[in-house]
């Protein structure tokens, strides 16, 4: 029981410090990011620059197109519900974004630099230092982004805003935020105390809700799966 409590405390601490979709920068890079961070209006940007803005739970990415415009992939439910271009083109609210995530519908859209930044710091081309892939010329990057403008399928882990910008800039869609999440998930699955915790929760559900397929099967199958995966 003591081991289980220790395990739960460790995981709660991990979750409290872990930003689900934040880029995994090596030690020391945070200071470099802060030195390069810019408040709107930023220093002169070049067409094709890759921009990042930190949000509360993730880092949002986009491609600068020039003339104060940014192309970025963002979940949005409105294109599913209406064809009103004026309404769709308005600033995306959190409700629209969340419903877009659930429905797996997104749009590569062009917004002003200010709307894209949403009051956050702007970070420019920092991923160039973190990848071995050579970036395309900036004009090529911008043109690749412009070709993708419009509705696009969305996946929180496998086709998000970071996949969009890395595809445009490096020709290979990838997401450090997804990699970080998967590593965290693997560490939890590999910890055999997850099995004990799952069994305990399953027993509690059986005690409270009785013996039924909806409670008994998960109590057996989930711990077994975690044990085999670990």
C-alpha positions in Angstrom: 0.0 0.0 0.0 2.9 2.4 0.8 4.4 1.7 -2.6 1.0 2.4 -4.3 0.7 5.7 -2.4 4.2 6.7 -3.4 3.4 5.9 -7.0 0.3 8.0 -7.0 2.1 11.0 -5.4 4.8 10.7 -8.1 2.4 10.7 -10.9 0.3 13.6 -9.6 3.5 15.6 -9.2 4.4 14.7 -12.8 1.1 15.8 -14.1 1.1 19.0 -12.2 4.4 20.0 -13.8 3.8 18.5 -17.2 2.4 20.7 -20.0 0.7 18.2 -22.3 1.6 19.8 -25.6 4.7 21.8 -24.9 7.9 21.3 -26.9 10.6 19.2 -25.1 13.6 21.6 -25.2 16.9 20.4 -23.7 18.2 22.0 -20.5 19.5 25.5 -21.1 17.3 26.1 -24.1 14.6 27.8 -22.0 16.9 30.7 -21.4 17.7 30.9 -25.1 13.9 30.9 -25.9 13.3 33.7 -23.5 16.1 35.8 -25.1 14.5 35.3 -28.5 11.0 35.9 -27.3 9.3 39.0 -28.7 6.2 40.9 -27.7 3.9 42.1 -30.5 4.8 44.0 -32.5 7.9 41.9 -33.1 11.2 42.6 -34.7 11.1 42.4 -38.6 10.0 38.9 -39.6 10.8 37.1 -42.9 8.2 35.5 -45.0 8.5 31.7 -44.3 9.6 32.1 -40.7 8.3 29.5 -38.3 6.6 31.0 -35.3 5.8 29.6 -31.8 3.6 31.1 -29.1 3.4 29.4 -25.7 -0.1 28.7 -24.4 -1.3 27.4 -21.0 -1.2 23.7 -22.0 0.6 23.6 -25.3 2.8 25.6 -27.7 1.0 26.8 -30.9 2.9 27.0 -34.2 2.5 28.9 -37.5 4.2 30.0 -40.6 4.7 33.8 -41.2 3.4 34.8 -44.7 4.4 38.4 -44.6 2.2 41.5 -44.4 1.4 40.7 -40.8 -0.2 37.4 -41.7 0.3 34.0 -40.2 -0.8 30.6 -41.6 -1.6 28.1 -38.8 -3.5 24.9 -38.3 -6.2 25.1 -35.6 -9.2 23.0 -34.7 -12.5 24.6 -35.5 -16.1 23.2 -35.5 -17.7 26.0 -37.5 -16.8 24.8 -41.0 -18.8 21.7 -40.2 -21.9 23.7 -39.2 -21.9 26.6 -41.7 -20.6 27.9 -45.0 -20.6 31.5 -43.8 -17.0 32.6 -44.6 -17.3 35.8 -42.5 -18.4 33.8 -39.5 -15.7 31.1 -40.0 -13.1 33.8 -40.5 -13.7 35.4 -37.1 -11.3 34.7 -34.2 -11.7 31.1 -33.0 -13.1 30.9 -29.4 -12.1 28.2 -26.9 -15.5 26.5 -27.4 -15.0 26.3 -31.2 -11.5 24.9 -30.6 -12.5 22.2 -28.2 -15.4 21.1 -30.3 -13.1 21.0 -33.3 -10.7 18.7 -31.4 -13.6 16.4 -30.5 -14.9 16.3 -34.0 -11.4 16.1 -35.4 -12.0 19.0 -37.8 -9.4 21.7 -38.3 -8.5 24.5 -40.7 -5.3 25.9 -42.0 -6.2 29.5 -41.9 -4.6 32.9 -42.2 -4.8 35.3 -39.3 -3.1 38.5 -38.3 0.1 38.2 -36.2 -1.7 39.7 -33.2 -4.6 37.2 -33.4 -2.2 34.4 -33.8 0.0 35.5 -30.8 -3.1 36.1 -28.6 -1.0 38.3 -26.3 1.8 35.7 -25.9 5.5 36.0 -26.7 6.5 35.1 -30.2 9.4 32.7 -30.7 11.1 32.6 -34.2 12.7 29.6 -36.0 14.0 28.0 -32.7 13.2 24.6 -34.0 16.0 25.0 -36.6 18.5 24.4 -33.8 16.7 21.3 -32.6 16.4 19.3 -35.7 18.9 17.6 -38.1 16.6 18.3 -41.1 17.6 21.2 -43.3 15.0 23.9 -43.5 13.7 24.8 -47.0 14.3 28.3 -48.3 11.8 30.7 -46.6 9.8 31.4 -49.8 9.4 27.7 -50.4 8.2 27.3 -46.8 5.6 30.0 -47.2 4.3 28.6 -50.5 4.0 25.1 -49.0 1.9 26.6 -46.2 -0.3 28.6 -48.6 -1.1 25.4 -50.6 -2.5 23.8 -47.5 -4.9 26.6 -46.6 -8.4 25.2 -46.0 -10.1 22.4 -44.1 -8.0 19.5 -43.0 -8.4 16.4 -40.8 -7.2 16.9 -37.3 -5.6 14.7 -34.7 -4.4 16.1 -31.3 -1.4 13.7 -31.4 -0.8 12.8 -35.0 -1.8 15.9 -37.1 -1.6 19.1 -35.1 -0.2 22.6 -35.6 3.3 21.4 -35.1 3.0 18.7 -37.7 1.8 21.4 -40.1 4.8 23.7 -39.6 7.4 21.0 -39.6 6.0 19.6 -42.9 6.1 23.1 -44.4 9.6 24.0 -43.2 11.4 20.7 -43.2 9.3 18.4 -45.4 8.8 15.9 -42.6 5.7 16.2 -40.3 6.8 15.7 -36.7 5.8 17.0 -33.2 8.1 17.2 -30.2 5.0 17.8 -28.1 3.5 14.4 -29.2 6.8 12.7 -28.5 7.0 14.2 -25.0 3.4 13.0 -24.3 4.1 9.5 -25.6 7.3 9.3 -23.5 5.4 10.3 -20.4 2.7 7.7 -21.2 5.3 5.0 -21.7 6.9 5.8 -18.3 3.5 5.3 -16.6 2.7 2.1 -18.5 6.2 0.6 -17.8 5.8 1.3 -14.0 4.4 -2.0 -12.7 2.7 -0.1 -9.8 0.2 1.1 -12.5 -1.1 -2.5 -12.5 -1.6 -2.4 -8.7 -3.4 1.0 -8.9 -5.7 -0.2 -11.7 -6.6 -3.4 -9.9 -7.4 -1.4 -6.8 -9.6 1.0 -8.7 -11.3 -1.9 -10.4 -12.0 -3.6 -7.1 -13.5 -0.4 -5.7 -15.8 -0.1 -8.7 -17.0 -3.7 -8.3 -17.6 -3.0 -4.6 -19.7 0.1 -5.3 -21.4 -1.0 -8.6 -21.6 -4.7 -8.2 -20.4 -7.6 -10.4 -21.2 -6.8 -14.0 -19.4 -7.0 -17.4 -18.9 -3.3 -17.4 -16.9 -3.4 -14.2 -15.4 -6.9 -14.1 -14.0 -7.1 -17.6 -12.0 -3.8 -17.3 -10.8 -4.9 -13.9 -9.2 -7.9 -15.5 -8.3 -6.7 -19.0 -6.7 -3.3 -18.2 -4.3 -4.5 -15.5 -3.4 -7.5 -17.7 -2.7 -5.2 -20.6 -0.6 -2.9 -18.5 1.3 -5.8 -17.1 2.1 -7.2 -20.5 3.0 -3.8 -21.9 5.3 -3.2 -19.0 
